[in-house]
Structures are given as C-alpha cells and as structure tokens.
Amino acid sequence: DDDKLTARRLERQDLFVTRADTLLRPLFRYCQYEVKQAGQPTMEEPRLGSDGAAKPTSEDGEDQDAIVFRDHELVLDNKELRVLLLKLQSLEQELKDQENDTTNNTTSNSETQFLTALSILDDALELVQSLEKGLAQVSTGGPAVQAKLQEYALWKGYLQYCKTQKVMEHTEKLLSSQQQQEDGTMGPAEKVHVYDALLKHAKSLLALPRPGQEGVAAGAEEDDEFALQVQASILRLRALKTYNMGWFYYSQLHKYAPALALMEHSSQLCKRAQEEIAACDEDMPHADEYLQELEELPLESAMGAVRAAMALQQRQHARKLKNAGADAATALLQEPITTDRPLLLRLYDNDAGTPDAPIAELRPMPLPCKPVFYDLAYDYAIDPTDGMDRIEGFVLEHTVAPSSEEEEKEGETGSGTCLVS
C-alpha cells in the first residue's frame, strides 16, 4: 500500500510538472511580457527543482534530513530508514566515547558494537532494496519516479560504502594492535593476506553507483573527489602489501633479489600514495594517520638490510669455493653473472655483470622543442652550402702537407695518403 501511494504521488507530481512546463509557463511569460509593455511591475517566474519536481515547502522540509554522498544530496524521507541511521549514529558516538576512555579495556565491547553496526547497515540495505523494488513494480515511469529510483540506487551505494569502510577500519585496528604487541603471532605472510583483502574491499568502492547526467553510472571520472580518495587509499594499501611481501621474501624465503625489487617498488608506491593523499580534500577520513603511517614505513633500512644480506651471501659463496680448492680470484670469477644491463642502471647491484655490459645506455633522448626552434633551423637545413664550406675549411686546416720522401713513395706505389692530426 505504501509503495502504491508513493507511486501515485510521484505520477501525480509528474502530471502537474508536465502541465506547468507545457501550458502554464508559456501563458505566464506572455502575461509577463504584456505587463512589462504596459510599464507595470511584474513578479519573477517561479522555478521548479533541479530534478524536475516542485521544491518542498517549509512545513514539509522541516521534517526531512539530507545526507551528501558523492556531491549529491540524498533526502531522508523514510521514517524506518531514519530510525536505523539514528541508531547507527548513536552507536558510533558511544564507540568514540569508549575509545577516548583509556582506563577500561573495551576490546570485547568494541567487537560487539562492530557487529551491531554491520547488522544495522544490513537492515538499512534491505529496506532500501525493498522500497526500490516496490516502486519499480507499481509505477509506470516518469521523471519523478526515475529520479526516486536513482536516489534509491545512491542510497544503496552510500550504505554499502559505510559498511565497507567500517570493515576496513576495524581490520586495520586489529592489525595495528597485533603490531603493538610484543608477542604478536602475525608474520609478514599473514599481513600480506590481510592487506590483499583490504585492497579488494577498497577496489570494490570504485564500482559504487554515482550520479550522472543520464542516470546512475558505475565507475569513476577524473573530477570525482570520491574516486580520487579511493585511488589514494588503494595506492597506500598496495605499498603496505608490497613492503610486507618483500619482507617475507627477505626474512623467511631468503630470496634477496626479489625482496629488493619488491622493496623498491613499495618505495615508489609509497611516494605516489603520499602525493595522492595530500592532493585530496580535507574531508578525506584518516588522511593524517595515513600520511604518518607511510612516513614511518622503514623502507630505507629494509633495503639496506637486503643489500647487506646479498653481499654477505656472495662472500660466503666465494669462501666455499676457496675452501674447495680454488683461490679467491677464481672464486670471484666463478660468481654467477646474471645481467648485461648498463653500469649506471645498477649502481647498487653486487654482481659484476657480463664483460660486454656498457657503462651507460646511449640511446637517443627525446627533447621537447618549441616551434621557434624549427623556424630557426629550417633555413640551415635546406641550405647546406655554408655547412659544406666549413667542413672543407676544417679538413684543409687540419691536414698535414706530405713531405718529399712521402711524395716519392706515393709516386712509386701509385697510391696517395693524407695525414690528419
């Protein structure tokens, strides 16, 4: 019954909005023009809402709250949904008060509140889905009905975002508490799995619906602040996952070359994540904590430890060959050579490389040139006369005249040579 009443109200609203646009608005403009021609004052043309519906009056708007999600205002006009969100708000406030109170141990209580919050969000999602399904079944369509369906889709995206964000925050709190404990049993391999799960949650946020010009579209655009914040969070999680993966290769598998490559890649991701987080707006949640976490990540010391372990491993290998009967020089020559990259690209590598490896890579480097450069160089390019004269003058200037003995030898052999200093 409620769905039918809502659908009838929206269809009636579409009917009157259509009549106002097609019939009343032209008549009003004609009357307004005639009054202006008579020299009488006129009133401004009444405007409708941006969604094609009439704006609510002050009495109706007082009881309606709104939530902004992805730069779009969601009107909270359902009483059951409002009650659920008020319960969630009071639960979050209670959890904040308990976190500020450091005297009591509230670990078990926070777990209970976390599960309660997820249950409230699930109930709100089911309610919005039922409202959307009921309106789609009983309505025949129209601008107001389509706008309401789009609003329900955005409500589902907002509630899903809140649920995913709470799961990620709770998981990261558990991970940080494990790191603070001295007898923590979570190793780097377990942390890699945790960050991989967090990364999947963060990537799922990019598929949430967003308001578009032709409806609700999935995906993200470059000017979407919500998508930029999610991308920054994804880069941060990738940096942390890569760092723990490199530490796992170093500490447990003892594969130092992959560990060093992972550490260097994590350093690049960390710098990119810091730049993206700093470029986001101030309303990004936990932005300062994320920046501090990335700054305190011990990447330089970890890469130093990996390089030291690689050097020690090579020395141990050389000692084993020496003890087996070979001298130190032969042992060093028998080290495995794995690369022919230029020397300047592997300054921190500990292997000598192949004998044919160049010092630097002499590839042509593209340089940006302004159009003025081509205008000035064009005349010199199409007129090579001056250039040829300069080349001939340079050759004559640096050519040594042959001596008499050399001229006699040239006459005997019949071949001429010139000496260039």
Buried (B, 14 or more C-beta within 10 A) or exposed (E): EEBEEBBEEBBEBBEEBEEBEEEEBEEBEEEBEEEEEEEEEEEEEEEEEEBBBBEBEEEEEEEEEEEEBBEBEBBBBBEEBBBBBEBBEEBEEEBEEBEEEEEEEBEEEBEEBBEBBBEBBEBBBEBBBEBBEBBBEBBEEBBBBBBBBBBBBBBBBBBBBBBBBBBBBBBBEBBEEBEEEEEEEBEBBBBBEBBBBBBEBBBEBBEBBBBEEEEBEEEBEEEBBBBBBBBBBBBBBBBBBBBBBBBBBBBEEEBBBBBBBBBBBBBEBBBBBBEBBEEBEEEBEBBEEBBEBBEEBEBEEBBEBBBEBBEEEBEEBBEEBBEEEBEEEEBBEEBEEEEEBBBEEEEEBBBEBEEEBEEEEEEEEEEEEEEEEEEEEEEEEEEEEEEEEEEEEEEEEEEEEBEEEBEEBEEEEEEEEEEEE
